[in-house]
Amino acid sequence: MTTDPTPDDASTNTTMCASCAGIQQNWRRARGHPELVQGSNRTVAHKHGSVTITKYRCEACGTIWEYENNKVNRHAGWSVLARPEEQKG
Ligand SMILES: [Zn+2]
């Protein structure tokens, strides 16, 4: 069983821009916003097949996002990798 270990949905606020704050996390069909710049992507092997995870960075607030394109997990999707205040370097 591999479920999301940290389902905290009360942590999305403060330093994020409004567009980022409006992204629904952990929902596969949620959309991003136009200020997200696509970065690298990687393929991760799961037991049911491989999924592609694409990294994005918000031009407006610097939040780093990952989008997991996983057809069999409707709770895959957007997740925050790093918020602006947490970035180093
Ligand atoms: Zn943003």
PDB file of the backbone (N, CA, C, O) and the ligand in Angstrom, with CONECT records:
HET     ZN  A 101       1
ATOM      1  N   MET A   1       0.834  -1.196   0.000  1.00  0.00           N
ATOM      2  CA  MET A   1       0.000   0.000   0.000  1.00  0.00           C
ATOM      3  C   MET A   1       0.869   1.247   0.000  1.00  0.00           C
ATOM      4  O   MET A   1       1.685   1.455   0.899  1.00  0.00           O
ATOM      5  N   THR A   2       0.688   2.043  -0.988  1.00  0.00           N
ATOM      6  CA  THR A   2       1.432   3.295  -1.025  1.00  0.00           C
ATOM      7  C   THR A   2       0.448   4.452  -1.117  1.00  0.00           C
ATOM      8  O   THR A   2      -0.057   4.789  -2.188  1.00  0.00           O
ATOM      9  N   THR A   3       0.199   5.033   0.019  1.00  0.00           N
ATOM     10  CA  THR A   3      -0.683   6.191   0.044  1.00  0.00           C
ATOM     11  C   THR A   3       0.126   7.416   0.422  1.00  0.00           C
ATOM     12  O   THR A   3       1.234   7.305   0.947  1.00  0.00           O
ATOM     13  N   ASP A   4      -0.414   8.538   0.164  1.00  0.00           N
ATOM     14  CA  ASP A   4       0.256   9.790   0.475  1.00  0.00           C
ATOM     15  C   ASP A   4       0.429   9.910   1.987  1.00  0.00           C
ATOM     16  O   ASP A   4      -0.551   9.894   2.732  1.00  0.00           O
ATOM     17  N   PRO A   5       1.669  10.029   2.432  1.00  0.00           N
ATOM     18  CA  PRO A   5       1.897  10.045   3.881  1.00  0.00           C
ATOM     19  C   PRO A   5       1.515  11.359   4.546  1.00  0.00           C
ATOM     20  O   PRO A   5       1.286  11.394   5.755  1.00  0.00           O
ATOM     21  N   THR A   6       1.444  12.409   3.798  1.00  0.00           N
ATOM     22  CA  THR A   6       1.166  13.701   4.421  1.00  0.00           C
ATOM     23  C   THR A   6      -0.001  14.429   3.743  1.00  0.00           C
ATOM     24  O   THR A   6       0.208  15.357   2.962  1.00  0.00           O
ATOM     25  N   PRO A   7      -1.195  14.012   4.039  1.00  0.00           N
ATOM     26  CA  PRO A   7      -2.353  14.693   3.450  1.00  0.00           C
ATOM     27  C   PRO A   7      -2.776  15.924   4.253  1.00  0.00           C
ATOM     28  O   PRO A   7      -3.859  15.964   4.836  1.00  0.00           O
ATOM     29  N   ASP A   8      -1.924  16.891   4.269  1.00  0.00           N
ATOM     30  CA  ASP A   8      -2.288  18.115   4.997  1.00  0.00           C
ATOM     31  C   ASP A   8      -2.742  19.175   4.004  1.00  0.00           C
ATOM     32  O   ASP A   8      -1.942  19.729   3.250  1.00  0.00           O
ATOM     33  N   ASP A   9      -4.009  19.437   4.019  1.00  0.00           N
ATOM     34  CA  ASP A   9      -4.533  20.401   3.064  1.00  0.00           C
ATOM     35  C   ASP A   9      -4.749  21.766   3.697  1.00  0.00           C
ATOM     36  O   ASP A   9      -5.355  22.648   3.088  1.00  0.00           O
ATOM     37  N   ALA A  10      -4.265  21.939   4.889  1.00  0.00           N
ATOM     38  CA  ALA A  10      -4.434  23.222   5.563  1.00  0.00           C
ATOM     39  C   ALA A  10      -3.162  24.063   5.460  1.00  0.00           C
ATOM     40  O   ALA A  10      -3.043  25.104   6.106  1.00  0.00           O
ATOM     41  N   SER A  11      -2.221  23.606   4.650  1.00  0.00           N
ATOM     42  CA  SER A  11      -0.921  24.271   4.625  1.00  0.00           C
ATOM     43  C   SER A  11      -0.718  25.140   3.395  1.00  0.00           C
ATOM     44  O   SER A  11       0.390  25.615   3.145  1.00  0.00           O
ATOM     45  N   THR A  12      -1.762  25.348   2.640  1.00  0.00           N
ATOM     46  CA  THR A  12      -1.609  26.093   1.400  1.00  0.00           C
ATOM     47  C   THR A  12      -2.032  27.543   1.591  1.00  0.00           C
ATOM     48  O   THR A  12      -3.220  27.857   1.533  1.00  0.00           O
ATOM     49  N   ASN A  13      -1.094  28.399   1.811  1.00  0.00           N
ATOM     50  CA  ASN A  13      -1.447  29.816   1.963  1.00  0.00           C
ATOM     51  C   ASN A  13      -0.187  30.676   2.003  1.00  0.00           C
ATOM     52  O   ASN A  13       0.815  30.343   1.370  1.00  0.00           O
ATOM     53  N   THR A  14      -0.235  31.751   2.726  1.00  0.00           N
ATOM     54  CA  THR A  14       0.845  32.707   2.966  1.00  0.00           C
ATOM     55  C   THR A  14       1.613  33.102   1.722  1.00  0.00           C
ATOM     56  O   THR A  14       1.149  33.952   0.962  1.00  0.00           O
ATOM     57  N   THR A  15       2.779  32.508   1.491  1.00  0.00           N
ATOM     58  CA  THR A  15       3.695  33.033   0.495  1.00  0.00           C
ATOM     59  C   THR A  15       3.318  32.681  -0.939  1.00  0.00           C
ATOM     60  O   THR A  15       3.887  33.241  -1.876  1.00  0.00           O
ATOM     61  N   MET A  16       2.414  31.807  -1.124  1.00  0.00           N
ATOM     62  CA  MET A  16       2.001  31.469  -2.481  1.00  0.00           C
ATOM     63  C   MET A  16       1.222  32.615  -3.116  1.00  0.00           C
ATOM     64  O   MET A  16       0.533  33.378  -2.438  1.00  0.00           O
ATOM     65  N   CYS A  17       1.350  32.712  -4.423  1.00  0.00           N
ATOM     66  CA  CYS A  17       0.496  33.662  -5.126  1.00  0.00           C
ATOM     67  C   CYS A  17      -0.922  33.084  -5.203  1.00  0.00           C
ATOM     68  O   CYS A  17      -1.147  31.904  -4.935  1.00  0.00           O
ATOM     69  N   ALA A  18      -1.838  33.922  -5.565  1.00  0.00           N
ATOM     70  CA  ALA A  18      -3.235  33.488  -5.583  1.00  0.00           C
ATOM     71  C   ALA A  18      -3.470  32.352  -6.563  1.00  0.00           C
ATOM     72  O   ALA A  18      -4.285  31.463  -6.319  1.00  0.00           O
ATOM     73  N   SER A  19      -2.743  32.392  -7.682  1.00  0.00           N
ATOM     74  CA  SER A  19      -2.922  31.344  -8.683  1.00  0.00           C
ATOM     75  C   SER A  19      -2.498  29.984  -8.136  1.00  0.00           C
ATOM     76  O   SER A  19      -3.190  28.981  -8.307  1.00  0.00           O
ATOM     77  N   CYS A  20      -1.337  29.979  -7.469  1.00  0.00           N
ATOM     78  CA  CYS A  20      -0.865  28.725  -6.889  1.00  0.00           C
ATOM     79  C   CYS A  20      -1.788  28.261  -5.768  1.00  0.00           C
ATOM     80  O   CYS A  20      -2.094  27.074  -5.649  1.00  0.00           O
ATOM     81  N   ALA A  21      -2.216  29.197  -4.964  1.00  0.00           N
ATOM     82  CA  ALA A  21      -3.094  28.828  -3.856  1.00  0.00           C
ATOM     83  C   ALA A  21      -4.405  28.241  -4.362  1.00  0.00           C
ATOM     84  O   ALA A  21      -5.093  27.508  -3.651  1.00  0.00           O
ATOM     85  N   GLY A  22      -4.736  28.578  -5.603  1.00  0.00           N
ATOM     86  CA  GLY A  22      -5.981  28.086  -6.161  1.00  0.00           C
ATOM     87  C   GLY A  22      -5.889  26.721  -6.800  1.00  0.00           C
ATOM     88  O   GLY A  22      -6.907  26.147  -7.186  1.00  0.00           O
ATOM     89  N   ILE A  23      -4.681  26.190  -6.919  1.00  0.00           N
ATOM     90  CA  ILE A  23      -4.531  24.861  -7.511  1.00  0.00           C
ATOM     91  C   ILE A  23      -4.982  23.806  -6.515  1.00  0.00           C
ATOM     92  O   ILE A  23      -4.572  23.812  -5.355  1.00  0.00           O
ATOM     93  N   GLN A  24      -5.805  22.932  -6.969  1.00  0.00           N
ATOM     94  CA  GLN A  24      -6.258  21.857  -6.097  1.00  0.00           C
ATOM     95  C   GLN A  24      -5.232  20.743  -6.087  1.00  0.00           C
ATOM     96  O   GLN A  24      -4.949  20.139  -7.122  1.00  0.00           O
ATOM     97  N   GLN A  25      -4.688  20.478  -4.944  1.00  0.00           N
ATOM     98  CA  GLN A  25      -3.634  19.484  -4.851  1.00  0.00           C
ATOM     99  C   GLN A  25      -4.207  18.081  -4.754  1.00  0.00           C
ATOM    100  O   GLN A  25      -5.324  17.862  -4.286  1.00  0.00           O
ATOM    101  N   ASN A  26      -3.395  17.145  -5.214  1.00  0.00           N
ATOM    102  CA  ASN A  26      -3.727  15.730  -5.101  1.00  0.00           C
ATOM    103  C   ASN A  26      -5.062  15.412  -5.765  1.00  0.00           C
ATOM    104  O   ASN A  26      -5.852  14.605  -5.275  1.00  0.00           O
ATOM    105  N   TRP A  27      -5.278  16.055  -6.866  1.00  0.00           N
ATOM    106  CA  TRP A  27      -6.472  15.750  -7.654  1.00  0.00           C
ATOM    107  C   TRP A  27      -6.044  15.751  -9.107  1.00  0.00           C
ATOM    108  O   TRP A  27      -5.648  16.784  -9.646  1.00  0.00           O
ATOM    109  N   ARG A  28      -6.124  14.604  -9.733  1.00  0.00           N
ATOM    110  CA  ARG A  28      -5.526  14.405 -11.032  1.00  0.00           C
ATOM    111  C   ARG A  28      -6.070  15.340 -12.105  1.00  0.00           C
ATOM    112  O   ARG A  28      -5.343  15.728 -13.020  1.00  0.00           O
ATOM    113  N   ARG A  29      -7.331  15.698 -11.996  1.00  0.00           N
ATOM    114  CA  ARG A  29      -7.943  16.486 -13.055  1.00  0.00           C
ATOM    115  C   ARG A  29      -7.822  17.985 -12.827  1.00  0.00           C
ATOM    116  O   ARG A  29      -8.312  18.775 -13.634  1.00  0.00           O
ATOM    117  N   ALA A  30      -7.186  18.380 -11.755  1.00  0.00           N
ATOM    118  CA  ALA A  30      -7.008  19.800 -11.500  1.00  0.00           C
ATOM    119  C   ALA A  30      -6.041  20.398 -12.518  1.00  0.00           C
ATOM    120  O   ALA A  30      -5.153  19.711 -13.022  1.00  0.00           O
ATOM    121  N   ARG A  31      -6.218  21.646 -12.807  1.00  0.00           N
ATOM    122  CA  ARG A  31      -5.348  22.309 -13.761  1.00  0.00           C
ATOM    123  C   ARG A  31      -4.370  23.223 -13.044  1.00  0.00           C
ATOM    124  O   ARG A  31      -4.590  23.646 -11.909  1.00  0.00           O
ATOM    125  N   GLY A  32      -3.300  23.509 -13.733  1.00  0.00           N
ATOM    126  CA  GLY A  32      -2.335  24.458 -13.204  1.00  0.00           C
ATOM    127  C   GLY A  32      -2.750  25.871 -13.559  1.00  0.00           C
ATOM    128  O   GLY A  32      -3.942  26.159 -13.671  1.00  0.00           O
ATOM    129  N   HIS A  33      -1.780  26.755 -13.737  1.00  0.00           N
ATOM    130  CA  HIS A  33      -2.096  28.109 -14.170  1.00  0.00           C
ATOM    131  C   HIS A  33      -1.005  28.597 -15.119  1.00  0.00           C
ATOM    132  O   HIS A  33       0.078  28.014 -15.172  1.00  0.00           O
ATOM    133  N   PRO A  34      -1.284  29.657 -15.866  1.00  0.00           N
ATOM    134  CA  PRO A  34      -0.386  30.038 -16.976  1.00  0.00           C
ATOM    135  C   PRO A  34       1.015  30.462 -16.543  1.00  0.00           C
ATOM    136  O   PRO A  34       1.926  30.473 -17.370  1.00  0.00           O
ATOM    137  N   GLU A  35       1.206  30.802 -15.312  1.00  0.00           N
ATOM    138  CA  GLU A  35       2.528  31.264 -14.894  1.00  0.00           C
ATOM    139  C   GLU A  35       3.453  30.135 -14.442  1.00  0.00           C
ATOM    140  O   GLU A  35       4.594  30.373 -14.046  1.00  0.00           O
ATOM    141  N   LEU A  36       2.956  28.933 -14.506  1.00  0.00           N
ATOM    142  CA  LEU A  36       3.813  27.792 -14.207  1.00  0.00           C
ATOM    143  C   LEU A  36       4.693  27.481 -15.420  1.00  0.00           C
ATOM    144  O   LEU A  36       4.207  27.317 -16.539  1.00  0.00           O
ATOM    145  N   VAL A  37       5.979  27.406 -15.167  1.00  0.00           N
ATOM    146  CA  VAL A  37       6.928  27.107 -16.235  1.00  0.00           C
ATOM    147  C   VAL A  37       7.359  25.651 -16.099  1.00  0.00           C
ATOM    148  O   VAL A  37       7.827  25.212 -15.049  1.00  0.00           O
ATOM    149  N   GLN A  38       7.188  24.930 -17.180  1.00  0.00           N
ATOM    150  CA  GLN A  38       7.495  23.507 -17.128  1.00  0.00           C
ATOM    151  C   GLN A  38       8.992  23.274 -17.034  1.00  0.00           C
ATOM    152  O   GLN A  38       9.779  23.918 -17.726  1.00  0.00           O
ATOM    153  N   GLY A  39       9.370  22.355 -16.177  1.00  0.00           N
ATOM    154  CA  GLY A  39      10.771  22.006 -16.033  1.00  0.00           C
ATOM    155  C   GLY A  39      11.016  20.575 -16.468  1.00  0.00           C
ATOM    156  O   GLY A  39      10.407  20.089 -17.422  1.00  0.00           O
ATOM    157  N   SER A  40      11.898  19.916 -15.771  1.00  0.00           N
ATOM    158  CA  SER A  40      12.252  18.553 -16.136  1.00  0.00           C
ATOM    159  C   SER A  40      11.125  17.592 -15.788  1.00  0.00           C
ATOM    160  O   SER A  40      10.274  17.879 -14.947  1.00  0.00           O
ATOM    161  N   ASN A  41      11.142  16.475 -16.439  1.00  0.00           N
ATOM    162  CA  ASN A  41      10.209  15.434 -16.022  1.00  0.00           C
ATOM    163  C   ASN A  41      10.943  14.109 -15.891  1.00  0.00           C
ATOM    164  O   ASN A  41      12.022  13.901 -16.446  1.00  0.00           O
ATOM    165  N   ARG A  42      10.319  13.237 -15.144  1.00  0.00           N
ATOM    166  CA  ARG A  42      10.938  11.939 -14.913  1.00  0.00           C
ATOM    167  C   ARG A  42       9.846  10.893 -14.903  1.00  0.00           C
ATOM    168  O   ARG A  42       8.670  11.181 -14.683  1.00  0.00           O
ATOM    169  N   THR A  43      10.271   9.683 -15.145  1.00  0.00           N
ATOM    170  CA  THR A  43       9.324   8.574 -15.149  1.00  0.00           C
ATOM    171  C   THR A  43       9.597   7.703 -13.943  1.00  0.00           C
ATOM    172  O   THR A  43      10.732   7.310 -13.674  1.00  0.00           O
ATOM    173  N   VAL A  44       8.536   7.415 -13.230  1.00  0.00           N
ATOM    174  CA  VAL A  44       8.670   6.609 -12.029  1.00  0.00           C
ATOM    175  C   VAL A  44       7.914   5.306 -12.234  1.00  0.00           C
ATOM    176  O   VAL A  44       6.761   5.304 -12.664  1.00  0.00           O
ATOM    177  N   ALA A  45       8.569   4.215 -11.927  1.00  0.00           N
ATOM    178  CA  ALA A  45       7.942   2.913 -12.098  1.00  0.00           C
ATOM    179  C   ALA A  45       7.087   2.558 -10.895  1.00  0.00           C
ATOM    180  O   ALA A  45       7.557   2.551  -9.757  1.00  0.00           O
ATOM    181  N   HIS A  46       5.840   2.269 -11.162  1.00  0.00           N
ATOM    182  CA  HIS A  46       4.968   1.733 -10.128  1.00  0.00           C
ATOM    183  C   HIS A  46       4.612   0.306 -10.515  1.00  0.00           C
ATOM    184  O   HIS A  46       4.874  -0.129 -11.636  1.00  0.00           O
ATOM    185  N   LYS A  47       4.030  -0.395  -9.604  1.00  0.00           N
ATOM    186  CA  LYS A  47       3.710  -1.791  -9.897  1.00  0.00           C
ATOM    187  C   LYS A  47       2.663  -1.929 -10.995  1.00  0.00           C
ATOM    188  O   LYS A  47       2.595  -2.956 -11.671  1.00  0.00           O
ATOM    189  N   HIS A  48       1.867  -0.918 -11.165  1.00  0.00           N
ATOM    190  CA  HIS A  48       0.831  -0.964 -12.199  1.00  0.00           C
ATOM    191  C   HIS A  48       1.291  -0.348 -13.511  1.00  0.00           C
ATOM    192  O   HIS A  48       0.530  -0.268 -14.475  1.00  0.00           O
ATOM    193  N   GLY A  49       2.549   0.086 -13.534  1.00  0.00           N
ATOM    194  CA  GLY A  49       3.040   0.723 -14.749  1.00  0.00           C
ATOM    195  C   GLY A  49       3.841   1.954 -14.365  1.00  0.00           C
ATOM    196  O   GLY A  49       4.045   2.237 -13.185  1.00  0.00           O
ATOM    197  N   SER A  50       4.288   2.677 -15.372  1.00  0.00           N
ATOM    198  CA  SER A  50       5.091   3.839 -15.072  1.00  0.00           C
ATOM    199  C   SER A  50       4.247   5.106 -15.155  1.00  0.00           C
ATOM    200  O   SER A  50       3.294   5.188 -15.930  1.00  0.00           O
ATOM    201  N   VAL A  51       4.612   6.074 -14.353  1.00  0.00           N
ATOM    202  CA  VAL A  51       3.940   7.358 -14.393  1.00  0.00           C
ATOM    203  C   VAL A  51       4.970   8.442 -14.661  1.00  0.00           C
ATOM    204  O   VAL A  51       6.147   8.293 -14.334  1.00  0.00           O
ATOM    205  N   THR A  52       4.521   9.511 -15.248  1.00  0.00           N
ATOM    206  CA  THR A  52       5.403  10.629 -15.534  1.00  0.00           C
ATOM    207  C   THR A  52       5.141  11.749 -14.539  1.00  0.00           C
ATOM    208  O   THR A  52       3.999  12.150 -14.314  1.00  0.00           O
ATOM    209  N   ILE A  53       6.210  12.238 -13.953  1.00  0.00           N
ATOM    210  CA  ILE A  53       6.107  13.342 -13.005  1.00  0.00           C
ATOM    211  C   ILE A  53       6.855  14.529 -13.586  1.00  0.00           C
ATOM    212  O   ILE A  53       8.050  14.449 -13.869  1.00  0.00           O
ATOM    213  N   THR A  54       6.146  15.618 -13.759  1.00  0.00           N
ATOM    214  CA  THR A  54       6.727  16.804 -14.367  1.00  0.00           C
ATOM    215  C   THR A  54       6.855  17.895 -13.315  1.00  0.00           C
ATOM    216  O   THR A  54       5.954  18.120 -12.508  1.00  0.00           O
ATOM    217  N   LYS A  55       7.992  18.559 -13.348  1.00  0.00           N
ATOM    218  CA  LYS A  55       8.246  19.612 -12.382  1.00  0.00           C
ATOM    219  C   LYS A  55       7.907  20.969 -12.997  1.00  0.00           C
ATOM    220  O   LYS A  55       8.185  21.220 -14.170  1.00  0.00           O
ATOM    221  N   TYR A  56       7.317  21.818 -12.205  1.00  0.00           N
ATOM    222  CA  TYR A  56       6.975  23.166 -12.652  1.00  0.00           C
ATOM    223  C   TYR A  56       7.446  24.178 -11.617  1.00  0.00           C
ATOM    224  O   TYR A  56       7.549  23.878 -10.427  1.00  0.00           O
ATOM    225  N   ARG A  57       7.729  25.386 -12.103  1.00  0.00           N
ATOM    226  CA  ARG A  57       8.065  26.470 -11.198  1.00  0.00           C
ATOM    227  C   ARG A  57       7.177  27.656 -11.526  1.00  0.00           C
ATOM    228  O   ARG A  57       6.994  28.017 -12.688  1.00  0.00           O
ATOM    229  N   CYS A  58       6.630  28.255 -10.478  1.00  0.00           N
ATOM    230  CA  CYS A  58       5.775  29.409 -10.688  1.00  0.00           C
ATOM    231  C   CYS A  58       6.627  30.665 -10.870  1.00  0.00           C
ATOM    232  O   CYS A  58       7.459  30.992 -10.024  1.00  0.00           O
ATOM    233  N   GLU A  59       6.412  31.351 -11.965  1.00  0.00           N
ATOM    234  CA  GLU A  59       7.132  32.589 -12.241  1.00  0.00           C
ATOM    235  C   GLU A  59       6.739  33.689 -11.266  1.00  0.00           C
ATOM    236  O   GLU A  59       7.531  34.588 -10.984  1.00  0.00           O
ATOM    237  N   ALA A  60       5.555  33.621 -10.770  1.00  0.00           N
ATOM    238  CA  ALA A  60       5.048  34.694  -9.923  1.00  0.00           C
ATOM    239  C   ALA A  60       5.560  34.617  -8.484  1.00  0.00           C
ATOM    240  O   ALA A  60       5.937  35.636  -7.906  1.00  0.00           O
ATOM    241  N   CYS A  61       5.576  33.429  -7.910  1.00  0.00           N
ATOM    242  CA  CYS A  61       5.903  33.333  -6.489  1.00  0.00           C
ATOM    243  C   CYS A  61       7.036  32.358  -6.197  1.00  0.00           C
ATOM    244  O   CYS A  61       7.513  32.299  -5.064  1.00  0.00           O
ATOM    245  N   GLY A  62       7.474  31.601  -7.181  1.00  0.00           N
ATOM    246  CA  GLY A  62       8.621  30.725  -6.995  1.00  0.00           C
ATOM    247  C   GLY A  62       8.311  29.363  -6.418  1.00  0.00           C
ATOM    248  O   GLY A  62       9.219  28.578  -6.145  1.00  0.00           O
ATOM    249  N   THR A  63       7.066  29.085  -6.236  1.00  0.00           N
ATOM    250  CA  THR A  63       6.708  27.766  -5.725  1.00  0.00           C
ATOM    251  C   THR A  63       7.066  26.681  -6.734  1.00  0.00           C
ATOM    252  O   THR A  63       6.832  26.829  -7.933  1.00  0.00           O
ATOM    253  N   ILE A  64       7.633  25.597  -6.235  1.00  0.00           N
ATOM    254  CA  ILE A  64       7.961  24.456  -7.083  1.00  0.00           C
ATOM    255  C   ILE A  64       6.853  23.421  -6.968  1.00  0.00           C
ATOM    256  O   ILE A  64       6.484  22.986  -5.877  1.00  0.00           O
ATOM    257  N   TRP A  65       6.346  23.052  -8.105  1.00  0.00           N
ATOM    258  CA  TRP A  65       5.258  22.075  -8.153  1.00  0.00           C
ATOM    259  C   TRP A  65       5.713  20.813  -8.885  1.00  0.00           C
ATOM    260  O   TRP A  65       6.621  20.840  -9.716  1.00  0.00           O
ATOM    261  N   GLU A  66       5.063  19.732  -8.553  1.00  0.00           N
ATOM    262  CA  GLU A  66       5.190  18.529  -9.367  1.00  0.00           C
ATOM    263  C   GLU A  66       3.794  18.080  -9.762  1.00  0.00           C
ATOM    264  O   GLU A  66       2.847  18.135  -8.978  1.00  0.00           O
ATOM    265  N   TYR A  67       3.706  17.642 -10.990  1.00  0.00           N
ATOM    266  CA  TYR A  67       2.434  17.096 -11.453  1.00  0.00           C
ATOM    267  C   TYR A  67       2.629  15.647 -11.846  1.00  0.00           C
ATOM    268  O   TYR A  67       3.417  15.330 -12.737  1.00  0.00           O
ATOM    269  N   GLU A  68       1.915  14.786 -11.182  1.00  0.00           N
ATOM    270  CA  GLU A  68       2.019  13.364 -11.462  1.00  0.00           C
ATOM    271  C   GLU A  68       0.887  12.950 -12.391  1.00  0.00           C
ATOM    272  O   GLU A  68      -0.292  13.074 -12.061  1.00  0.00           O
ATOM    273  N   ASN A  69       1.270  12.462 -13.542  1.00  0.00           N
ATOM    274  CA  ASN A  69       0.289  12.011 -14.524  1.00  0.00           C
ATOM    275  C   ASN A  69       0.087  10.513 -14.361  1.00  0.00           C
ATOM    276  O   ASN A  69       0.785   9.705 -14.974  1.00  0.00           O
ATOM    277  N   ASN A  70      -0.859  10.164 -13.542  1.00  0.00           N
ATOM    278  CA  ASN A  70      -1.070   8.772 -13.183  1.00  0.00           C
ATOM    279  C   ASN A  70      -2.521   8.403 -13.453  1.00  0.00           C
ATOM    280  O   ASN A  70      -3.439   8.844 -12.761  1.00  0.00           O
ATOM    281  N   LYS A  71      -2.695   7.590 -14.466  1.00  0.00           N
ATOM    282  CA  LYS A  71      -4.052   7.308 -14.925  1.00  0.00           C
ATOM    283  C   LYS A  71      -4.862   6.467 -13.952  1.00  0.00           C
ATOM    284  O   LYS A  71      -6.092   6.476 -13.998  1.00  0.00           O
ATOM    285  N   VAL A  72      -4.196   5.754 -13.088  1.00  0.00           N
ATOM    286  CA  VAL A  72      -4.929   4.865 -12.199  1.00  0.00           C
ATOM    287  C   VAL A  72      -5.082   5.425 -10.787  1.00  0.00           C
ATOM    288  O   VAL A  72      -5.665   4.785  -9.911  1.00  0.00           O
ATOM    289  N   ASN A  73      -4.558   6.609 -10.585  1.00  0.00           N
ATOM    290  CA  ASN A  73      -4.677   7.211  -9.258  1.00  0.00           C
ATOM    291  C   ASN A  73      -5.292   8.592  -9.381  1.00  0.00           C
ATOM    292  O   ASN A  73      -4.625   9.546  -9.781  1.00  0.00           O
ATOM    293  N   ARG A  74      -6.546   8.692  -9.040  1.00  0.00           N
ATOM    294  CA  ARG A  74      -7.220   9.972  -9.211  1.00  0.00           C
ATOM    295  C   ARG A  74      -6.737  10.991  -8.193  1.00  0.00           C
ATOM    296  O   ARG A  74      -7.033  12.179  -8.321  1.00  0.00           O
ATOM    297  N   HIS A  75      -6.012  10.553  -7.202  1.00  0.00           N
ATOM    298  CA  HIS A  75      -5.478  11.493  -6.231  1.00  0.00           C
ATOM    299  C   HIS A  75      -4.034  11.881  -6.512  1.00  0.00           C
ATOM    300  O   HIS A  75      -3.413  12.623  -5.752  1.00  0.00           O
ATOM    301  N   ALA A  76      -3.517  11.366  -7.615  1.00  0.00           N
ATOM    302  CA  ALA A  76      -2.252  11.913  -8.078  1.00  0.00           C
ATOM    303  C   ALA A  76      -2.553  13.264  -8.697  1.00  0.00           C
ATOM    304  O   ALA A  76      -3.717  13.625  -8.875  1.00  0.00           O
ATOM    305  N   GLY A  77      -1.525  14.000  -9.020  1.00  0.00           N
ATOM    306  CA  GLY A  77      -1.767  15.312  -9.613  1.00  0.00           C
ATOM    307  C   GLY A  77      -0.780  16.312  -9.055  1.00  0.00           C
ATOM    308  O   GLY A  77       0.409  16.022  -8.927  1.00  0.00           O
ATOM    309  N   TRP A  78      -1.267  17.471  -8.728  1.00  0.00           N
ATOM    310  CA  TRP A  78      -0.387  18.528  -8.270  1.00  0.00           C
ATOM    311  C   TRP A  78       0.029  18.331  -6.824  1.00  0.00           C
ATOM    312  O   TRP A  78      -0.783  17.972  -5.971  1.00  0.00           O
ATOM    313  N   SER A  79       1.293  18.567  -6.565  1.00  0.00           N
ATOM    314  CA  SER A  79       1.748  18.619  -5.190  1.00  0.00           C
ATOM    315  C   SER A  79       2.889  19.636  -5.105  1.00  0.00           C
ATOM    316  O   SER A  79       3.653  19.815  -6.053  1.00  0.00           O
ATOM    317  N   VAL A  80       2.983  20.280  -3.976  1.00  0.00           N
ATOM    318  CA  VAL A  80       4.005  21.301  -3.787  1.00  0.00           C
ATOM    319  C   VAL A  80       5.297  20.646  -3.343  1.00  0.00           C
ATOM    320  O   VAL A  80       5.324  19.913  -2.355  1.00  0.00           O
ATOM    321  N   LEU A  81       6.367  20.912  -4.076  1.00  0.00           N
ATOM    322  CA  LEU A  81       7.683  20.417  -3.684  1.00  0.00           C
ATOM    323  C   LEU A  81       8.350  21.374  -2.719  1.00  0.00           C
ATOM    324  O   LEU A  81       8.926  20.959  -1.713  1.00  0.00           O
ATOM    325  N   ALA A  82       8.269  22.663  -3.031  1.00  0.00           N
ATOM    326  CA  ALA A  82       8.930  23.652  -2.193  1.00  0.00           C
ATOM    327  C   ALA A  82       8.209  24.979  -2.316  1.00  0.00           C
ATOM    328  O   ALA A  82       7.902  25.443  -3.414  1.00  0.00           O
ATOM    329  N   ARG A  83       7.950  25.566  -1.190  1.00  0.00           N
ATOM    330  CA  ARG A  83       7.374  26.897  -1.195  1.00  0.00           C
ATOM    331  C   ARG A  83       8.490  27.929  -1.180  1.00  0.00           C
ATOM    332  O   ARG A  83       9.611  27.605  -0.789  1.00  0.00           O
ATOM    333  N   PRO A  84       8.223  29.141  -1.587  1.00  0.00           N
ATOM    334  CA  PRO A  84       9.270  30.150  -1.754  1.00  0.00           C
ATOM    335  C   PRO A  84      10.159  30.300  -0.538  1.00  0.00           C
ATOM    336  O   PRO A  84      11.379  30.384  -0.678  1.00  0.00           O
ATOM    337  N   GLU A  85       9.587  30.336   0.635  1.00  0.00           N
ATOM    338  CA  GLU A  85      10.387  30.561   1.841  1.00  0.00           C
ATOM    339  C   GLU A  85      11.277  29.369   2.181  1.00  0.00           C
ATOM    340  O   GLU A  85      12.192  29.486   2.995  1.00  0.00           O
ATOM    341  N   GLU A  86      11.010  28.228   1.559  1.00  0.00           N
ATOM    342  CA  GLU A  86      11.770  27.036   1.883  1.00  0.00           C
ATOM    343  C   GLU A  86      12.929  26.805   0.920  1.00  0.00           C
ATOM    344  O   GLU A  86      13.762  25.928   1.148  1.00  0.00           O
ATOM    345  N   GLN A  87      12.983  27.577  -0.137  1.00  0.00           N
ATOM    346  CA  GLN A  87      14.032  27.361  -1.107  1.00  0.00           C
ATOM    347  C   GLN A  87      15.367  27.911  -0.623  1.00  0.00           C
ATOM    348  O   GLN A  87      15.452  28.956   0.023  1.00  0.00           O
ATOM    349  N   LYS A  88      16.384  27.169  -0.963  1.00  0.00           N
ATOM    350  CA  LYS A  88      17.734  27.589  -0.582  1.00  0.00           C
ATOM    351  C   LYS A  88      18.579  27.668  -1.848  1.00  0.00           C
ATOM    352  O   LYS A  88      18.598  26.742  -2.659  1.00  0.00           O
ATOM    353  N   GLY A  89      19.262  28.764  -1.999  1.00  0.00           N
ATOM    354  CA  GLY A  89      20.141  28.904  -3.143  1.00  0.00           C
ATOM    355  C   GLY A  89      19.377  29.263  -4.362  1.00  0.00           C
ATOM    356  O   GLY A  89      19.963  29.424  -5.433  1.00  0.00           O
TER     357      GLY A  89
HETATM  358 ZN    ZN A 101       2.611  31.056  -7.761  1.00  0.00          ZN2+
END
